């Protein structure tokens, strides 16, 4: 396989992972709304994350993931704690928002997560965001604002409380995405297990201490656990796999496909007919996502000498160290990169988090 083929494969594979993650997360809003009559929002958050953590723990035990990925270390502890706290707050805001807005509307508003993720990635972590990406972010912001306006009373021109709660949840997830970005080199399954059990047990404790009635339906609990495994566990797992190659902003751009699956399911389950502003917002969302997809970033850049530990393979331009015996395919160990300067298309992946003028 030549260098050009490797570059194409390295771009298409994480994009496919991000889109699949988006489709799985798209199940969240409509199916959660279906289960809300049987669970309070905080108990639903708890069981969604516990399902994600438990499910991914089983998956990691029966696959090769633990043997090819680098484990979490003490250095990742601050980011892991921040990730867990934000993961408790965000779904709680979402569940309350779902009580006051339609599932289809909430599903499309999830695109606002891309905006907050990108802004935080640029301002706080200096991730490269080009003009086309900013244009894409602006279009998706416009669509999110359009969806947030309550047109049932046009004379009022106010934002619906449910939509604002969903946007607030997206803000928390945007910060959480950037926390996850900083540990994405390590085992995605381990990260999801930490997220799932940490956030799930915290939410369970809060729900119990604040007097939330424990769900009376065992079936509803099992269904929520299963939904958590698919819409949170598998989705986050694939998201992290994509994020280590694409960076926080671009992965979130592809993740904007999530609402369209949610919208389709919402219309089938709740028989919600789209409004005129909903249809316009869909157009802007698709346009913004397409602009993010066709962005191309290339320039001459330098790599400083670096030592780190993460899953890698030896058919790219950055991992040319020698093994005895050879190590084909994906594997992980601490390795050193020599300083070099070269030019090729790239994204803000693990090897390209350099500064831009």
Secondary structure, DSSP 8 states (H G I E B T S, - for coil): --HHHHHHHHHHHHHHHHHHHHHHHTHHHHHHHHHGGGS-HHHHHHHHHHHHHHHHHHHHHHSSHHHHS----GGGHHHHHHHHHHHHHHHHHHHHHHTTS-HHHHHHHTTHHHHHHHHHHHHHH-----HHHHHHHHHHHHHHHHHHB-GGGTTT--B-HHHHHHHHHHHHHHHHHHHHHTTTTS-HHHHHHHHHHHHHHHHHHHHHHTT----S-HHHHHHHHHHIIIIIIIHHHHHHHHHHHHHHHHHHHHHTTHHHHHHHHHHHHH-----HHHHHHHHHHHHHHHHHHT---EEEEEE--EEEEEEE-SSSSS-----SS---SSEEEEEEE--EEEEEE--SSTT------
